[in-house]
Structure formats: structure tokens, C-alpha cells
Amino acid sequence: KEMRPHRVYLLCNPESHPFQLHFYRRVVDHLDRLGIKHDLVRVDANSDLRGLIRELSRLMTTEIAAGNRVHVNISAAGRIGAVASTLASMAHLENHGKAYYVRPERYDPSEEERMRHGLSVGMSADPVDIPLFPLRLPSPEGQVVLRELEERGGSARYFDLFAALHRAGVEGYKEVDRETSRELKGNLTVRLTKTVLRPLLDARLVTTEKKGRNAMVHLAQGGEYMASMLTAPIAKRT
């Protein structure tokens, strides 16, 4: 009511539980009466951490690209929602908005109050702004690699990554095949290893292994979550 946003995104799955549907309808009714536009983004806000990070990152990057500021209420869901919204805010909101936490008056509603307010009642004082220490995303080339790995189910050959970087317009990379000289393959491997994979390995976002004749790269657990934040197309660099 105080912020009067132009649009509100509601991230939830109303049909997953009677309470979610009940409170989704209540919130929508309030927003309609306030004349505030709203969109439903279907995601399980109670358990799907990566799905939440992906959707929040998509919404943030889209709105920021349109020149809009983004305000994120990290207290509007459970602990999974708070973690996802904080991580996405740290990755994308620097100088483009803020994250905030609403302090309730109390957490012990009666049965009657629970259907009106949920698990907490009222708002105590002003919302608390959450300091956002930048969560640095990988280099553009590193982002290409992480997205390619995610699209391939978590693993790729070096040759696949050469092709992905070439398609993204990164200077110096080419697609290779059986006819490609050993010297060129070696040069591309050194370039990929030293300039792109090394920072990802140091950040524990990927792992590498030798599998037969192929050098393989795998997403680590941290890389899976980082890849979830990389929803915007990677700009070509020449």
C-alpha cells in the first residue's frame, strides 16, 4: 500500500494446498481493490529452491532491462523462499532495487485470525532493508559454459564448449571435428582451460575429468544453482 508498485509478481502454486489458494485469492482481491496489476508465476515456493531462483532471476533481469526498479519482499514465504529471493537479489539487484523484510506484530494467531492473516499478524514498524552484498556472476564466457552444461544435463565435452562459445560470438573459438588439426584443438583446450574453466574450477562451480579420449566438464552443485540465475541471453563479444 505504501510503495504503490506498478506491478506485483506472486510466486506460488495456488492449487498445491488449500491455504495457498485461499491466501492467493485474498492477496489478489486486495491488489485489485488497490488498482495494482499483478501476475501469477507458478512455482513451489516452499520446496523448489532452484525453480524459485530461476524465476526470480528471470523476472529481475527482465524488469531491469526495461529500466524498472525491483523490490523483493523476502518475508512473504517460508525459509526456502527467503533464501532464493536473497540469493537472486544479491546477484541481480545492485543499484536496481532492494530486498526488504516485514516484521510482524506477532506469530501466534488464533484459528480465526489464521484464515485472515496467515501464520503471522500485522506489521511492526517499517520494513527492514536487507543489505545486498554483490554476489558476482561468472564472466560472460563462464556464463556461456554454465548454461551449456545445464542444457546438456550437467556434463559436456570440451569440443561441445568450443562450439557453444563460438555460437555465442566469443572471439577465438571455433567448432572442431575430426578434420581439425591437433594443434588447433590443443590451442583451444589451453585457452578454454586457462581463461574460462580455471575461474569456474576455483569457485567450485564445475569439475573436470578425462574420460577416454574426451576431456569432460561437469556442473558441481554450486554450479547448478549459479546456472539457475543465468536466464538472460549472453551478449556476443568480438
Disulfide bonds with the S-S distance in Angstrom:
none
